[in-house]
């Protein structure tokens, strides 16, 4: 039996920010572990890099609460179209 394909890593990051409070890179990493497990991509450095890439695209922004991230309004719309 085949397992369903995993979503692209950056999309998975953005989806985690859809609902709830802003999250830190560490919190996002822990939330991604059940999906990506021990894969090389599931590392704090990759999460931090992915967040910076999503920021450059205008999808996420740093939240007022220090080291946390949140979706922008246009980012939310783009994520909804992608899922």
PDB file with SEQRES, HELIX, SHEET and CRYST1 records, atoms N, CA, C and O in Angstrom:
SEQRES   1 A   83  UNK UNK UNK UNK UNK UNK UNK UNK UNK UNK UNK UNK UNK          
SEQRES   2 A   83  UNK UNK UNK UNK UNK UNK UNK UNK UNK UNK UNK UNK UNK          
SEQRES   3 A   83  UNK UNK UNK UNK UNK UNK UNK UNK UNK UNK UNK UNK UNK          
SEQRES   4 A   83  UNK UNK UNK UNK UNK UNK UNK UNK UNK UNK UNK UNK UNK          
SEQRES   5 A   83  UNK UNK UNK UNK UNK UNK UNK UNK UNK UNK UNK UNK UNK          
SEQRES   6 A   83  UNK UNK UNK UNK UNK UNK UNK UNK UNK UNK UNK UNK UNK          
SEQRES   7 A   83  UNK UNK UNK UNK UNK                                          
HELIX    1 AA1 UNK A    9  UNK A   16  1                                   8    
HELIX    2 AA2 UNK A   25  UNK A   36  1                                  12    
HELIX    3 AA3 UNK A   44  UNK A   56  1                                  13    
HELIX    4 AA4 UNK A   73  UNK A   82  1                                  10    
SHEET    1 AA1 2 UNK A  60  UNK A  62  0                                        
SHEET    2 AA1 2 UNK A  68  UNK A  71 -1                                        
CRYST1    1.000    1.000    1.000  90.00  90.00  90.00 P 1           1          
ATOM      1  N   UNK A   1       0.838  -1.172   0.000  1.00  0.00           N  
ATOM      2  CA  UNK A   1       0.000   0.000   0.000  1.00  0.00           C  
ATOM      3  C   UNK A   1       0.894   1.250   0.000  1.00  0.00           C  
ATOM      4  O   UNK A   1       1.787   1.383   0.836  1.00  0.00           O  
ATOM      5  N   UNK A   2       0.646   2.140  -0.925  1.00  0.00           N  
ATOM      6  CA  UNK A   2       1.437   3.361  -1.043  1.00  0.00           C  
ATOM      7  C   UNK A   2       0.989   4.394  -0.018  1.00  0.00           C  
ATOM      8  O   UNK A   2      -0.194   4.521   0.297  1.00  0.00           O  
ATOM      9  N   UNK A   3       1.967   5.120   0.487  1.00  0.00           N  
ATOM     10  CA  UNK A   3       1.635   6.232   1.379  1.00  0.00           C  
ATOM     11  C   UNK A   3       1.389   7.471   0.522  1.00  0.00           C  
ATOM     12  O   UNK A   3       2.011   7.636  -0.528  1.00  0.00           O  
ATOM     13  N   UNK A   4       0.488   8.337   0.966  1.00  0.00           N  
ATOM     14  CA  UNK A   4       0.227   9.550   0.179  1.00  0.00           C  
ATOM     15  C   UNK A   4       1.469  10.429   0.137  1.00  0.00           C  
ATOM     16  O   UNK A   4       2.268  10.416   1.074  1.00  0.00           O  
ATOM     17  N   UNK A   5       1.639  11.188  -0.934  1.00  0.00           N  
ATOM     18  CA  UNK A   5       2.817  12.064  -1.024  1.00  0.00           C  
ATOM     19  C   UNK A   5       2.748  13.167   0.031  1.00  0.00           C  
ATOM     20  O   UNK A   5       1.671  13.623   0.414  1.00  0.00           O  
ATOM     21  N   UNK A   6       3.914  13.574   0.482  1.00  0.00           N  
ATOM     22  CA  UNK A   6       4.002  14.666   1.448  1.00  0.00           C  
ATOM     23  C   UNK A   6       3.899  15.992   0.710  1.00  0.00           C  
ATOM     24  O   UNK A   6       4.327  16.106  -0.439  1.00  0.00           O  
ATOM     25  N   UNK A   7       3.333  16.990   1.369  1.00  0.00           N  
ATOM     26  CA  UNK A   7       3.274  18.307   0.722  1.00  0.00           C  
ATOM     27  C   UNK A   7       4.672  18.900   0.626  1.00  0.00           C  
ATOM     28  O   UNK A   7       5.558  18.518   1.391  1.00  0.00           O  
ATOM     29  N   UNK A   8       4.881  19.820  -0.296  1.00  0.00           N  
ATOM     30  CA  UNK A   8       6.164  20.521  -0.337  1.00  0.00           C  
ATOM     31  C   UNK A   8       6.456  21.145   1.031  1.00  0.00           C  
ATOM     32  O   UNK A   8       5.548  21.624   1.710  1.00  0.00           O  
ATOM     33  N   UNK A   9       7.719  21.133   1.421  1.00  0.00           N  
ATOM     34  CA  UNK A   9       8.116  21.541   2.759  1.00  0.00           C  
ATOM     35  C   UNK A   9       7.670  22.960   3.094  1.00  0.00           C  
ATOM     36  O   UNK A   9       7.127  23.190   4.174  1.00  0.00           O  
ATOM     37  N   UNK A  10       7.885  23.904   2.205  1.00  0.00           N  
ATOM     38  CA  UNK A  10       7.519  25.298   2.496  1.00  0.00           C  
ATOM     39  C   UNK A  10       6.002  25.471   2.573  1.00  0.00           C  
ATOM     40  O   UNK A  10       5.508  26.291   3.346  1.00  0.00           O  
ATOM     41  N   UNK A  11       5.276  24.712   1.784  1.00  0.00           N  
ATOM     42  CA  UNK A  11       3.818  24.760   1.885  1.00  0.00           C  
ATOM     43  C   UNK A  11       3.380  24.204   3.235  1.00  0.00           C  
ATOM     44  O   UNK A  11       2.474  24.750   3.865  1.00  0.00           O  
ATOM     45  N   UNK A  12       4.006  23.137   3.677  1.00  0.00           N  
ATOM     46  CA  UNK A  12       3.681  22.569   4.989  1.00  0.00           C  
ATOM     47  C   UNK A  12       3.949  23.596   6.091  1.00  0.00           C  
ATOM     48  O   UNK A  12       3.160  23.709   7.030  1.00  0.00           O  
ATOM     49  N   UNK A  13       5.042  24.340   5.990  1.00  0.00           N  
ATOM     50  CA  UNK A  13       5.340  25.401   6.963  1.00  0.00           C  
ATOM     51  C   UNK A  13       4.214  26.434   6.991  1.00  0.00           C  
ATOM     52  O   UNK A  13       3.715  26.798   8.056  1.00  0.00           O  
ATOM     53  N   UNK A  14       3.830  26.891   5.824  1.00  0.00           N  
ATOM     54  CA  UNK A  14       2.797  27.926   5.733  1.00  0.00           C  
ATOM     55  C   UNK A  14       1.456  27.424   6.244  1.00  0.00           C  
ATOM     56  O   UNK A  14       0.738  28.166   6.914  1.00  0.00           O  
ATOM     57  N   UNK A  15       1.108  26.186   5.944  1.00  0.00           N  
ATOM     58  CA  UNK A  15      -0.166  25.625   6.403  1.00  0.00           C  
ATOM     59  C   UNK A  15      -0.208  25.593   7.931  1.00  0.00           C  
ATOM     60  O   UNK A  15      -1.253  25.848   8.531  1.00  0.00           O  
ATOM     61  N   UNK A  16       0.924  25.281   8.557  1.00  0.00           N  
ATOM     62  CA  UNK A  16       0.964  25.267  10.017  1.00  0.00           C  
ATOM     63  C   UNK A  16       0.688  26.635  10.626  1.00  0.00           C  
ATOM     64  O   UNK A  16       0.278  26.727  11.783  1.00  0.00           O  
ATOM     65  N   UNK A  17       0.907  27.684   9.867  1.00  0.00           N  
ATOM     66  CA  UNK A  17       0.665  29.044  10.361  1.00  0.00           C  
ATOM     67  C   UNK A  17      -0.748  29.543  10.049  1.00  0.00           C  
ATOM     68  O   UNK A  17      -1.104  30.664  10.412  1.00  0.00           O  
ATOM     69  N   UNK A  18      -1.546  28.719   9.381  1.00  0.00           N  
ATOM     70  CA  UNK A  18      -2.893  29.137   8.979  1.00  0.00           C  
ATOM     71  C   UNK A  18      -3.784  29.463  10.178  1.00  0.00           C  
ATOM     72  O   UNK A  18      -4.462  30.490  10.198  1.00  0.00           O  
ATOM     73  N   UNK A  19      -3.776  28.585  11.166  1.00  0.00           N  
ATOM     74  CA  UNK A  19      -4.661  28.771  12.311  1.00  0.00           C  
ATOM     75  C   UNK A  19      -3.839  28.817  13.589  1.00  0.00           C  
ATOM     76  O   UNK A  19      -2.808  28.154  13.707  1.00  0.00           O  
ATOM     77  N   UNK A  20      -4.294  29.579  14.507  1.00  0.00           N  
ATOM     78  CA  UNK A  20      -3.612  29.643  15.788  1.00  0.00           C  
ATOM     79  C   UNK A  20      -2.645  30.805  15.876  1.00  0.00           C  
ATOM     80  O   UNK A  20      -2.545  31.632  14.969  1.00  0.00           O  
ATOM     81  N   UNK A  21      -1.942  30.845  16.983  1.00  0.00           N  
ATOM     82  CA  UNK A  21      -1.030  31.960  17.223  1.00  0.00           C  
ATOM     83  C   UNK A  21       0.236  31.840  16.389  1.00  0.00           C  
ATOM     84  O   UNK A  21       0.517  30.772  15.846  1.00  0.00           O  
ATOM     85  N   UNK A  22       1.001  32.915  16.279  1.00  0.00           N  
ATOM     86  CA  UNK A  22       2.298  32.829  15.600  1.00  0.00           C  
ATOM     87  C   UNK A  22       3.175  31.779  16.280  1.00  0.00           C  
ATOM     88  O   UNK A  22       3.047  31.527  17.478  1.00  0.00           O  
ATOM     89  N   UNK A  23       4.069  31.169  15.494  1.00  0.00           N  
ATOM     90  CA  UNK A  23       4.925  30.099  16.015  1.00  0.00           C  
ATOM     91  C   UNK A  23       6.391  30.396  15.741  1.00  0.00           C  
ATOM     92  O   UNK A  23       6.737  31.090  14.785  1.00  0.00           O  
ATOM     93  N   UNK A  24       7.235  29.857  16.595  1.00  0.00           N  
ATOM     94  CA  UNK A  24       8.677  29.965  16.396  1.00  0.00           C  
ATOM     95  C   UNK A  24       9.139  28.868  15.438  1.00  0.00           C  
ATOM     96  O   UNK A  24       8.403  27.920  15.164  1.00  0.00           O  
ATOM     97  N   UNK A  25      10.350  29.008  14.938  1.00  0.00           N  
ATOM     98  CA  UNK A  25      10.916  27.976  14.059  1.00  0.00           C  
ATOM     99  C   UNK A  25      10.995  26.640  14.790  1.00  0.00           C  
ATOM    100  O   UNK A  25      10.750  25.592  14.193  1.00  0.00           O  
ATOM    101  N   UNK A  26      11.331  26.668  16.065  1.00  0.00           N  
ATOM    102  CA  UNK A  26      11.413  25.434  16.853  1.00  0.00           C  
ATOM    103  C   UNK A  26      10.051  24.759  16.974  1.00  0.00           C  
ATOM    104  O   UNK A  26       9.955  23.536  16.870  1.00  0.00           O  
ATOM    105  N   UNK A  27       8.999  25.543  17.192  1.00  0.00           N  
ATOM    106  CA  UNK A  27       7.643  24.982  17.288  1.00  0.00           C  
ATOM    107  C   UNK A  27       7.198  24.398  15.949  1.00  0.00           C  
ATOM    108  O   UNK A  27       6.557  23.348  15.906  1.00  0.00           O  
ATOM    109  N   UNK A  28       7.536  25.074  14.869  1.00  0.00           N  
ATOM    110  CA  UNK A  28       7.190  24.567  13.541  1.00  0.00           C  
ATOM    111  C   UNK A  28       7.920  23.259  13.260  1.00  0.00           C  
ATOM    112  O   UNK A  28       7.340  22.323  12.710  1.00  0.00           O  
ATOM    113  N   UNK A  29       9.187  23.199  13.639  1.00  0.00           N  
ATOM    114  CA  UNK A  29       9.956  21.971  13.445  1.00  0.00           C  
ATOM    115  C   UNK A  29       9.302  20.808  14.181  1.00  0.00           C  
ATOM    116  O   UNK A  29       9.152  19.727  13.611  1.00  0.00           O  
ATOM    117  N   UNK A  30       8.918  21.008  15.415  1.00  0.00           N  
ATOM    118  CA  UNK A  30       8.280  19.934  16.188  1.00  0.00           C  
ATOM    119  C   UNK A  30       6.954  19.508  15.557  1.00  0.00           C  
ATOM    120  O   UNK A  30       6.612  18.325  15.575  1.00  0.00           O  
ATOM    121  N   UNK A  31       6.217  20.451  15.006  1.00  0.00           N  
ATOM    122  CA  UNK A  31       4.947  20.129  14.352  1.00  0.00           C  
ATOM    123  C   UNK A  31       5.167  19.366  13.045  1.00  0.00           C  
ATOM    124  O   UNK A  31       4.303  18.595  12.629  1.00  0.00           O  
ATOM    125  N   UNK A  32       6.313  19.574  12.396  1.00  0.00           N  
ATOM    126  CA  UNK A  32       6.607  18.893  11.133  1.00  0.00           C  
ATOM    127  C   UNK A  32       7.188  17.488  11.330  1.00  0.00           C  
ATOM    128  O   UNK A  32       7.147  16.669  10.412  1.00  0.00           O  
ATOM    129  N   UNK A  33       7.719  17.210  12.497  1.00  0.00           N  
ATOM    130  CA  UNK A  33       8.368  15.913  12.740  1.00  0.00           C  
ATOM    131  C   UNK A  33       7.486  14.702  12.446  1.00  0.00           C  
ATOM    132  O   UNK A  33       7.972  13.739  11.854  1.00  0.00           O  
ATOM    133  N   UNK A  34       6.207  14.710  12.836  1.00  0.00           N  
ATOM    134  CA  UNK A  34       5.384  13.526  12.521  1.00  0.00           C  
ATOM    135  C   UNK A  34       5.261  13.263  11.011  1.00  0.00           C  
ATOM    136  O   UNK A  34       5.130  12.113  10.591  1.00  0.00           O  
ATOM    137  N   UNK A  35       5.303  14.312  10.213  1.00  0.00           N  
ATOM    138  CA  UNK A  35       5.157  14.168   8.772  1.00  0.00           C  
ATOM    139  C   UNK A  35       6.479  13.823   8.081  1.00  0.00           C  
ATOM    140  O   UNK A  35       6.519  12.958   7.205  1.00  0.00           O  
ATOM    141  N   UNK A  36       7.545  14.496   8.474  1.00  0.00           N  
ATOM    142  CA  UNK A  36       8.830  14.330   7.787  1.00  0.00           C  
ATOM    143  C   UNK A  36       9.829  13.480   8.562  1.00  0.00           C  
ATOM    144  O   UNK A  36      10.846  13.062   8.008  1.00  0.00           O  
ATOM    145  N   UNK A  37       9.550  13.220   9.836  1.00  0.00           N  
ATOM    146  CA  UNK A  37      10.375  12.335  10.643  1.00  0.00           C  
ATOM    147  C   UNK A  37      11.848  12.676  10.635  1.00  0.00           C  
ATOM    148  O   UNK A  37      12.241  13.812  10.898  1.00  0.00           O  
ATOM    149  N   UNK A  38      12.663  11.669  10.329  1.00  0.00           N  
ATOM    150  CA  UNK A  38      14.122  11.822  10.378  1.00  0.00           C  
ATOM    151  C   UNK A  38      14.701  12.256   9.037  1.00  0.00           C  
ATOM    152  O   UNK A  38      15.917  12.199   8.849  1.00  0.00           O  
ATOM    153  N   UNK A  39      13.863  12.687   8.105  1.00  0.00           N  
ATOM    154  CA  UNK A  39      14.390  13.133   6.816  1.00  0.00           C  
ATOM    155  C   UNK A  39      15.317  14.330   7.011  1.00  0.00           C  
ATOM    156  O   UNK A  39      15.126  15.133   7.923  1.00  0.00           O  
ATOM    157  N   UNK A  40      16.304  14.435   6.160  1.00  0.00           N  
ATOM    158  CA  UNK A  40      17.292  15.506   6.263  1.00  0.00           C  
ATOM    159  C   UNK A  40      16.646  16.887   6.225  1.00  0.00           C  
ATOM    160  O   UNK A  40      17.136  17.822   6.859  1.00  0.00           O  
ATOM    161  N   UNK A  41      15.567  17.015   5.498  1.00  0.00           N  
ATOM    162  CA  UNK A  41      14.902  18.316   5.355  1.00  0.00           C  
ATOM    163  C   UNK A  41      14.289  18.788   6.674  1.00  0.00           C  
ATOM    164  O   UNK A  41      14.066  19.984   6.863  1.00  0.00           O  
ATOM    165  N   UNK A  42      14.021  17.863   7.574  1.00  0.00           N  
ATOM    166  CA  UNK A  42      13.375  18.201   8.837  1.00  0.00           C  
ATOM    167  C   UNK A  42      14.437  18.582   9.868  1.00  0.00           C  
ATOM    168  O   UNK A  42      14.755  17.806  10.768  1.00  0.00           O  
ATOM    169  N   UNK A  43      14.977  19.789   9.718  1.00  0.00           N  
ATOM    170  CA  UNK A  43      16.013  20.313  10.602  1.00  0.00           C  
ATOM    171  C   UNK A  43      15.733  21.788  10.856  1.00  0.00           C  
ATOM    172  O   UNK A  43      15.118  22.461  10.030  1.00  0.00           O  
ATOM    173  N   UNK A  44      16.179  22.277  11.983  1.00  0.00           N  
ATOM    174  CA  UNK A  44      15.929  23.668  12.348  1.00  0.00           C  
ATOM    175  C   UNK A  44      16.500  24.631  11.310  1.00  0.00           C  
ATOM    176  O   UNK A  44      15.880  25.646  10.992  1.00  0.00           O  
ATOM    177  N   UNK A  45      17.663  24.317  10.792  1.00  0.00           N  
ATOM    178  CA  UNK A  45      18.278  25.179   9.770  1.00  0.00           C  
ATOM    179  C   UNK A  45      17.394  25.276   8.522  1.00  0.00           C  
ATOM    180  O   UNK A  45      17.269  26.347   7.928  1.00  0.00           O  
ATOM    181  N   UNK A  46      16.791  24.171   8.133  1.00  0.00           N  
ATOM    182  CA  UNK A  46      15.925  24.154   6.948  1.00  0.00           C  
ATOM    183  C   UNK A  46      14.632  24.918   7.209  1.00  0.00           C  
ATOM    184  O   UNK A  46      14.137  25.625   6.331  1.00  0.00           O  
ATOM    185  N   UNK A  47      14.087  24.778   8.407  1.00  0.00           N  
ATOM    186  CA  UNK A  47      12.870  25.525   8.760  1.00  0.00           C  
ATOM    187  C   UNK A  47      13.164  27.023   8.738  1.00  0.00           C  
ATOM    188  O   UNK A  47      12.399  27.800   8.167  1.00  0.00           O  
ATOM    189  N   UNK A  48      14.269  27.426   9.357  1.00  0.00           N  
ATOM    190  CA  UNK A  48      14.633  28.849   9.388  1.00  0.00           C  
ATOM    191  C   UNK A  48      14.846  29.394   7.978  1.00  0.00           C  
ATOM    192  O   UNK A  48      14.407  30.500   7.666  1.00  0.00           O  
ATOM    193  N   UNK A  49      15.511  28.629   7.137  1.00  0.00           N  
ATOM    194  CA  UNK A  49      15.737  29.037   5.749  1.00  0.00           C  
ATOM    195  C   UNK A  49      14.415  29.126   4.989  1.00  0.00           C  
ATOM    196  O   UNK A  49      14.196  30.062   4.220  1.00  0.00           O  
ATOM    197  N   UNK A  50      13.541  28.155   5.206  1.00  0.00           N  
ATOM    198  CA  UNK A  50      12.236  28.171   4.549  1.00  0.00           C  
ATOM    199  C   UNK A  50      11.417  29.383   4.945  1.00  0.00           C  
ATOM    200  O   UNK A  50      10.746  29.987   4.109  1.00  0.00           O  
ATOM    201  N   UNK A  51      11.472  29.740   6.227  1.00  0.00           N  
ATOM    202  CA  UNK A  51      10.746  30.928   6.689  1.00  0.00           C  
ATOM    203  C   UNK A  51      11.288  32.199   6.048  1.00  0.00           C  
ATOM    204  O   UNK A  51      10.521  33.089   5.680  1.00  0.00           O  
ATOM    205  N   UNK A  52      12.606  32.283   5.914  1.00  0.00           N  
ATOM    206  CA  UNK A  52      13.192  33.457   5.257  1.00  0.00           C  
ATOM    207  C   UNK A  52      12.798  33.517   3.781  1.00  0.00           C  
ATOM    208  O   UNK A  52      12.558  34.599   3.245  1.00  0.00           O  
ATOM    209  N   UNK A  53      12.733  32.369   3.131  1.00  0.00           N  
ATOM    210  CA  UNK A  53      12.286  32.330   1.727  1.00  0.00           C  
ATOM    211  C   UNK A  53      10.826  32.763   1.611  1.00  0.00           C  
ATOM    212  O   UNK A  53      10.468  33.533   0.720  1.00  0.00           O  
ATOM    213  N   UNK A  54       9.989  32.263   2.516  1.00  0.00           N  
ATOM    214  CA  UNK A  54       8.579  32.646   2.496  1.00  0.00           C  
ATOM    215  C   UNK A  54       8.408  34.133   2.820  1.00  0.00           C  
ATOM    216  O   UNK A  54       7.503  34.783   2.297  1.00  0.00           O  
ATOM    217  N   UNK A  55       9.274  34.667   3.678  1.00  0.00           N  
ATOM    218  CA  UNK A  55       9.243  36.102   3.977  1.00  0.00           C  
ATOM    219  C   UNK A  55       9.584  36.912   2.732  1.00  0.00           C  
ATOM    220  O   UNK A  55       8.937  37.921   2.450  1.00  0.00           O  
ATOM    221  N   UNK A  56      10.590  36.481   1.991  1.00  0.00           N  
ATOM    222  CA  UNK A  56      10.992  37.187   0.775  1.00  0.00           C  
ATOM    223  C   UNK A  56       9.865  37.195  -0.257  1.00  0.00           C  
ATOM    224  O   UNK A  56       9.774  38.113  -1.072  1.00  0.00           O  
ATOM    225  N   UNK A  57       9.012  36.177  -0.222  1.00  0.00           N  
ATOM    226  CA  UNK A  57       7.878  36.102  -1.144  1.00  0.00           C  
ATOM    227  C   UNK A  57       6.645  36.835  -0.624  1.00  0.00           C  
ATOM    228  O   UNK A  57       5.626  36.911  -1.310  1.00  0.00           O  
ATOM    229  N   UNK A  58       6.741  37.377   0.600  1.00  0.00           N  
ATOM    230  CA  UNK A  58       5.611  38.097   1.172  1.00  0.00           C  
ATOM    231  C   UNK A  58       4.539  37.201   1.763  1.00  0.00           C  
ATOM    232  O   UNK A  58       3.410  37.645   1.970  1.00  0.00           O  
ATOM    233  N   UNK A  59       4.871  35.943   2.037  1.00  0.00           N  
ATOM    234  CA  UNK A  59       3.880  34.995   2.555  1.00  0.00           C  
ATOM    235  C   UNK A  59       3.845  35.006   4.077  1.00  0.00           C  
ATOM    236  O   UNK A  59       2.773  34.887   4.670  1.00  0.00           O  
ATOM    237  N   UNK A  60       4.997  35.146   4.713  1.00  0.00           N  
ATOM    238  CA  UNK A  60       5.061  35.233   6.172  1.00  0.00           C  
ATOM    239  C   UNK A  60       5.791  36.513   6.566  1.00  0.00           C  
ATOM    240  O   UNK A  60       6.462  37.151   5.754  1.00  0.00           O  
ATOM    241  N   UNK A  61       5.638  36.861   7.830  1.00  0.00           N  
ATOM    242  CA  UNK A  61       6.358  38.013   8.388  1.00  0.00           C  
ATOM    243  C   UNK A  61       6.662  37.695   9.847  1.00  0.00           C  
ATOM    244  O   UNK A  61       5.983  36.879  10.470  1.00  0.00           O  
ATOM    245  N   UNK A  62       7.682  38.344  10.380  1.00  0.00           N  
ATOM    246  CA  UNK A  62       7.939  38.172  11.809  1.00  0.00           C  
ATOM    247  C   UNK A  62       6.766  38.752  12.604  1.00  0.00           C  
ATOM    248  O   UNK A  62       6.270  39.834  12.292  1.00  0.00           O  
ATOM    249  N   UNK A  63       6.339  38.034  13.614  1.00  0.00           N  
ATOM    250  CA  UNK A  63       5.258  38.524  14.465  1.00  0.00           C  
ATOM    251  C   UNK A  63       5.829  39.510  15.478  1.00  0.00           C  
ATOM    252  O   UNK A  63       7.040  39.573  15.689  1.00  0.00           O  
ATOM    253  N   UNK A  64       4.958  40.262  16.086  1.00  0.00           N  
ATOM    254  CA  UNK A  64       5.400  41.212  17.095  1.00  0.00           C  
ATOM    255  C   UNK A  64       5.983  40.504  18.310  1.00  0.00           C  
ATOM    256  O   UNK A  64       6.742  41.096  19.078  1.00  0.00           O  
ATOM    257  N   UNK A  65       5.625  39.239  18.481  1.00  0.00           N  
ATOM    258  CA  UNK A  65       6.056  38.468  19.653  1.00  0.00           C  
ATOM    259  C   UNK A  65       7.445  37.853  19.427  1.00  0.00           C  
ATOM    260  O   UNK A  65       7.590  36.631  19.442  1.00  0.00           O  
ATOM    261  N   UNK A  66       8.438  38.677  19.223  1.00  0.00           N  
ATOM    262  CA  UNK A  66       9.829  38.213  19.167  1.00  0.00           C  
ATOM    263  C   UNK A  66      10.181  37.313  18.010  1.00  0.00           C  
ATOM    264  O   UNK A  66      10.106  37.724  16.852  1.00  0.00           O  
ATOM    265  N   UNK A  67      10.568  36.078  18.314  1.00  0.00           N  
ATOM    266  CA  UNK A  67      11.098  35.168  17.299  1.00  0.00           C  
ATOM    267  C   UNK A  67      10.014  34.309  16.652  1.00  0.00           C  
ATOM    268  O   UNK A  67      10.301  33.201  16.200  1.00  0.00           O  
ATOM    269  N   UNK A  68       8.810  34.786  16.601  1.00  0.00           N  
ATOM    270  CA  UNK A  68       7.694  34.012  16.042  1.00  0.00           C  
ATOM    271  C   UNK A  68       7.324  34.544  14.656  1.00  0.00           C  
ATOM    272  O   UNK A  68       7.654  35.671  14.286  1.00  0.00           O  
ATOM    273  N   UNK A  69       6.632  33.695  13.912  1.00  0.00           N  
ATOM    274  CA  UNK A  69       6.245  34.011  12.535  1.00  0.00           C  
ATOM    275  C   UNK A  69       4.745  33.876  12.377  1.00  0.00           C  
ATOM    276  O   UNK A  69       4.098  33.094  13.073  1.00  0.00           O  
ATOM    277  N   UNK A  70       4.194  34.665  11.433  1.00  0.00           N  
ATOM    278  CA  UNK A  70       2.772  34.597  11.110  1.00  0.00           C  
ATOM    279  C   UNK A  70       2.588  34.814   9.612  1.00  0.00           C  
ATOM    280  O   UNK A  70       3.454  35.368   8.935  1.00  0.00           O  
ATOM    281  N   UNK A  71       1.445  34.366   9.115  1.00  0.00           N  
ATOM    282  CA  UNK A  71       1.130  34.574   7.699  1.00  0.00           C  
ATOM    283  C   UNK A  71       0.708  36.017   7.471  1.00  0.00           C  
ATOM    284  O   UNK A  71       0.113  36.645   8.347  1.00  0.00           O  
ATOM    285  N   UNK A  72       1.015  36.534   6.305  1.00  0.00           N  
ATOM    286  CA  UNK A  72       0.471  37.820   5.892  1.00  0.00           C  
ATOM    287  C   UNK A  72      -0.923  37.573   5.329  1.00  0.00           C  
ATOM    288  O   UNK A  72      -1.294  36.425   5.084  1.00  0.00           O  
ATOM    289  N   UNK A  73      -1.681  38.607   5.126  1.00  0.00           N  
ATOM    290  CA  UNK A  73      -3.019  38.446   4.544  1.00  0.00           C  
ATOM    291  C   UNK A  73      -2.917  37.840   3.141  1.00  0.00           C  
ATOM    292  O   UNK A  73      -3.646  36.906   2.807  1.00  0.00           O  
ATOM    293  N   UNK A  74      -2.016  38.375   2.332  1.00  0.00           N  
ATOM    294  CA  UNK A  74      -1.866  37.821   0.976  1.00  0.00           C  
ATOM    295  C   UNK A  74      -1.273  36.422   1.029  1.00  0.00           C  
ATOM    296  O   UNK A  74      -1.582  35.584   0.182  1.00  0.00           O  
ATOM    297  N   UNK A  75      -0.421  36.164   2.020  1.00  0.00           N  
ATOM    298  CA  UNK A  75       0.127  34.826   2.187  1.00  0.00           C  
ATOM    299  C   UNK A  75      -0.960  33.809   2.484  1.00  0.00           C  
ATOM    300  O   UNK A  75      -0.944  32.700   1.949  1.00  0.00           O  
ATOM    301  N   UNK A  76      -1.902  34.185   3.335  1.00  0.00           N  
ATOM    302  CA  UNK A  76      -3.033  33.292   3.657  1.00  0.00           C  
ATOM    303  C   UNK A  76      -3.822  32.961   2.396  1.00  0.00           C  
ATOM    304  O   UNK A  76      -4.198  31.810   2.177  1.00  0.00           O  
ATOM    305  N   UNK A  77      -4.071  33.966   1.573  1.00  0.00           N  
ATOM    306  CA  UNK A  77      -4.811  33.750   0.328  1.00  0.00           C  
ATOM    307  C   UNK A  77      -4.044  32.810  -0.599  1.00  0.00           C  
ATOM    308  O   UNK A  77      -4.634  31.923  -1.216  1.00  0.00           O  
ATOM    309  N   UNK A  78      -2.740  33.003  -0.694  1.00  0.00           N  
ATOM    310  CA  UNK A  78      -1.919  32.158  -1.571  1.00  0.00           C  
ATOM    311  C   UNK A  78      -1.879  30.723  -1.067  1.00  0.00           C  
ATOM    312  O   UNK A  78      -1.918  29.786  -1.865  1.00  0.00           O  
ATOM    313  N   UNK A  79      -1.801  30.540   0.241  1.00  0.00           N  
ATOM    314  CA  UNK A  79      -1.786  29.186   0.809  1.00  0.00           C  
ATOM    315  C   UNK A  79      -3.127  28.508   0.566  1.00  0.00           C  
ATOM    316  O   UNK A  79      -3.165  27.333   0.200  1.00  0.00           O  
ATOM    317  N   UNK A  80      -4.216  29.221   0.762  1.00  0.00           N  
ATOM    318  CA  UNK A  80      -5.533  28.645   0.517  1.00  0.00           C  
ATOM    319  C   UNK A  80      -5.697  28.190  -0.926  1.00  0.00           C  
ATOM    320  O   UNK A  80      -6.317  27.160  -1.189  1.00  0.00           O  
ATOM    321  N   UNK A  81      -5.147  28.947  -1.851  1.00  0.00           N  
ATOM    322  CA  UNK A  81      -5.225  28.543  -3.265  1.00  0.00           C  
ATOM    323  C   UNK A  81      -4.379  27.303  -3.534  1.00  0.00           C  
ATOM    324  O   UNK A  81      -4.701  26.507  -4.416  1.00  0.00           O  
ATOM    325  N   UNK A  82      -3.301  27.138  -2.777  1.00  0.00           N  
ATOM    326  CA  UNK A  82      -2.360  26.040  -3.021  1.00  0.00           C  
ATOM    327  C   UNK A  82      -2.804  24.710  -2.398  1.00  0.00           C  
ATOM    328  O   UNK A  82      -2.367  23.641  -2.823  1.00  0.00           O  
ATOM    329  N   UNK A  83      -3.670  24.790  -1.397  1.00  0.00           N  
ATOM    330  CA  UNK A  83      -4.079  23.522  -0.749  1.00  0.00           C  
ATOM    331  C   UNK A  83      -5.411  23.035  -1.233  1.00  0.00           C  
ATOM    332  O   UNK A  83      -5.886  21.991  -0.786  1.00  0.00           O  
TER     333      UNK A  83                                                      
END                                                                             
